[in-house]
Amino acid sequence: MFEIAIAQPEDIPILVEIINQSYRGDASKVGWTTEADLIAGDIRTDEDNVRELMANEKAVYLKCTSPEGLIQGCVFLEKRDRGLYLGMLSVRPEMQGSGTGKRLLKAAEARARDLGCPLIYMQVVSERPELMDWYRRHGYELTGERKPFDGDHRFGKPRRPLEFWIMEKKISE
């Protein structure tokens, strides 16, 4: 049975590996979540960034572990005024399509309910229609809100103009 649990500091190196392999560099091209053609660079995050996010008392990383004990994916969640922010949903590229992302999304929604958050929201890169479609199939909708892609360029520089589109899902009690 797959287990969803809160990641611990000792998980950080594996989380960073999974996040980076999911989004950037040649390794990411094995899966369908790659941003390698949109954003130059091989890393989406690093250990210091994950450690800093993990230290936030309003945030957690959830991890999905296989029956053999292998971390297959993770997601960052942070309680904010608007609701529960979801970021860096990541699955090992060779495991994409196995249901790990769905498991993590359901766990995120359960956490939102537990925290009394009325909704979950996220930022999706504008040039990722296949990713937006995946979230739509799971009940998320575009809000019409957009933000500039002005991220930390240590983690990749856009190859063309990009922006973030905000998606959200209302969470029932």
C-alpha positions as CSV (number, residue, x, y, z in Angstrom):
1,M,0.0,0.0,0.0
2,F,1.2,3.5,-0.8
3,E,1.6,5.8,2.2
4,I,1.2,9.6,2.2
5,A,3.0,11.3,5.1
6,I,4.6,14.6,6.0
7,A,8.1,14.7,4.7
8,Q,10.9,15.2,7.2
9,P,14.2,17.0,6.8
10,E,16.0,13.8,6.1
11,D,13.8,13.5,3.0
12,I,15.0,16.8,1.5
13,P,17.7,15.3,-0.9
14,I,15.2,12.9,-2.4
15,L,12.5,15.5,-2.6
16,V,14.8,17.9,-4.5
17,E,15.8,15.1,-6.9
18,I,12.2,14.3,-7.6
19,I,11.1,17.9,-8.1
20,N,14.1,18.7,-10.4
21,Q,13.6,15.5,-12.4
22,S,9.9,16.3,-12.8
23,Y,10.3,19.7,-14.2
24,R,13.7,20.5,-15.6
25,G,16.6,19.1,-17.6
26,D,16.8,16.1,-19.9
27,A,15.6,13.7,-17.1
28,S,12.3,15.5,-17.0
29,K,11.6,14.7,-20.7
30,V,10.8,11.1,-19.7
31,G,7.6,12.3,-18.1
32,W,4.8,14.6,-19.3
33,T,5.3,17.4,-16.7
34,T,8.5,18.8,-18.1
35,E,9.1,22.5,-18.4
36,A,12.6,21.9,-20.0
37,D,11.5,23.5,-23.3
38,L,10.0,26.5,-21.6
39,I,12.6,27.3,-18.9
40,A,16.3,27.0,-19.3
41,G,18.3,25.3,-16.5
42,D,18.4,21.9,-14.9
43,I,17.0,22.7,-11.5
44,R,13.5,23.8,-10.2
45,T,14.7,24.0,-6.6
46,D,17.6,23.2,-4.3
47,E,18.1,21.8,-0.8
48,D,18.3,25.2,0.8
49,N,15.0,26.3,-0.8
50,V,13.1,23.1,0.3
51,R,14.6,23.4,3.8
52,E,13.4,27.0,4.0
53,L,9.9,26.1,2.8
54,M,9.7,23.1,5.1
55,A,10.7,25.3,8.1
56,N,7.6,27.4,7.6
57,E,5.1,26.5,10.4
58,K,2.2,27.0,8.0
59,A,3.6,24.7,5.4
60,V,4.4,21.0,4.7
61,Y,5.7,18.8,2.0
62,L,3.6,15.6,1.7
63,K,5.4,12.6,0.3
64,C,4.0,9.4,-1.4
65,T,6.0,6.3,-0.6
66,S,5.7,3.0,-2.4
67,P,5.2,-0.3,-0.5
68,E,9.0,-0.8,-1.0
69,G,9.8,2.4,0.8
70,L,10.7,4.5,-2.3
71,I,9.5,8.1,-2.3
72,Q,7.6,8.4,-5.6
73,G,6.3,12.0,-5.4
74,C,5.7,15.0,-3.3
75,V,3.7,18.2,-3.0
76,F,4.3,21.5,-1.2
77,L,1.3,22.9,0.8
78,E,1.0,26.1,2.6
79,K,-1.9,27.6,4.5
80,R,-2.5,31.2,3.4
81,D,-5.2,33.7,3.9
82,R,-6.9,32.8,0.6
83,G,-6.8,29.0,1.2
84,L,-4.3,26.2,0.9
85,Y,-1.6,26.9,-1.7
86,L,-0.4,23.9,-3.6
87,G,2.9,23.9,-5.4
88,M,5.6,21.7,-6.8
89,L,3.4,18.6,-7.2
90,S,6.1,16.2,-8.5
91,V,6.2,12.6,-9.4
92,R,9.3,10.7,-10.6
93,P,9.1,10.9,-14.4
94,E,9.2,7.1,-14.8
95,M,6.3,6.8,-12.4
96,Q,4.1,9.5,-14.0
97,G,0.7,8.0,-15.0
98,S,0.8,5.5,-12.1
99,G,-1.7,7.4,-9.9
100,T,0.9,9.0,-7.6
101,G,-0.1,12.5,-8.5
102,K,-3.8,11.7,-7.9
103,R,-2.9,10.3,-4.5
104,L,-1.0,13.4,-3.6
105,L,-3.8,15.7,-4.9
106,K,-6.4,13.8,-2.8
107,A,-4.2,14.0,0.3
108,A,-3.8,17.8,-0.3
109,E,-7.6,18.2,-0.5
110,A,-7.9,16.2,2.8
111,R,-5.4,18.5,4.4
112,A,-7.3,21.5,3.2
113,R,-10.5,20.2,4.9
114,D,-8.6,19.4,8.1
115,L,-7.2,22.9,8.2
116,G,-10.6,24.4,7.4
117,C,-9.4,25.9,4.1
118,P,-12.3,26.8,1.8
119,L,-10.2,26.2,-1.3
120,I,-6.9,25.0,-2.8
121,Y,-5.2,27.2,-5.4
122,M,-2.0,27.0,-7.4
123,Q,0.0,28.8,-10.1
124,V,0.4,27.0,-13.5
125,V,2.8,28.1,-16.2
126,S,0.7,29.6,-19.0
127,E,2.2,27.4,-21.7
128,R,1.2,24.1,-20.0
129,P,-2.3,23.4,-21.4
130,E,-1.9,19.6,-20.8
131,L,-1.2,20.3,-17.1
132,M,-4.2,22.6,-16.8
133,D,-6.4,20.0,-18.4
134,W,-5.2,17.4,-15.9
135,Y,-6.1,19.7,-13.0
136,R,-9.5,20.5,-14.7
137,R,-10.2,16.7,-14.7
138,H,-9.7,16.8,-10.9
139,G,-12.1,19.7,-10.3
140,Y,-9.8,22.7,-10.6
141,E,-10.8,25.7,-12.6
142,L,-9.0,28.7,-14.0
143,T,-9.9,31.9,-12.0
144,G,-8.9,34.3,-14.8
145,E,-6.2,35.7,-12.5
146,R,-2.7,35.9,-13.9
147,K,0.6,36.8,-12.5
148,P,4.0,37.6,-14.1
149,F,6.5,34.8,-14.3
150,D,9.1,36.6,-12.2
151,G,10.5,33.6,-10.3
152,D,13.9,33.1,-8.9
153,H,16.2,32.9,-11.9
154,R,18.6,30.7,-10.0
155,F,16.0,28.0,-10.8
156,G,15.7,28.6,-14.5
157,K,15.1,31.5,-16.9
158,P,12.2,31.5,-19.2
159,R,13.0,30.8,-22.9
160,R,10.1,33.0,-23.9
161,P,7.6,35.2,-22.2
162,L,5.6,33.3,-19.6
163,E,3.1,34.0,-17.0
164,F,1.3,32.1,-14.2
165,W,-2.4,31.3,-14.5
166,I,-4.2,30.7,-11.2
167,M,-6.3,27.6,-10.7
168,E,-8.4,26.7,-7.7
169,K,-10.9,24.2,-6.4
170,K,-13.5,24.8,-3.7
171,I,-13.2,22.3,-0.9
172,S,-16.4,20.9,0.7
173,E,-16.5,20.1,4.3
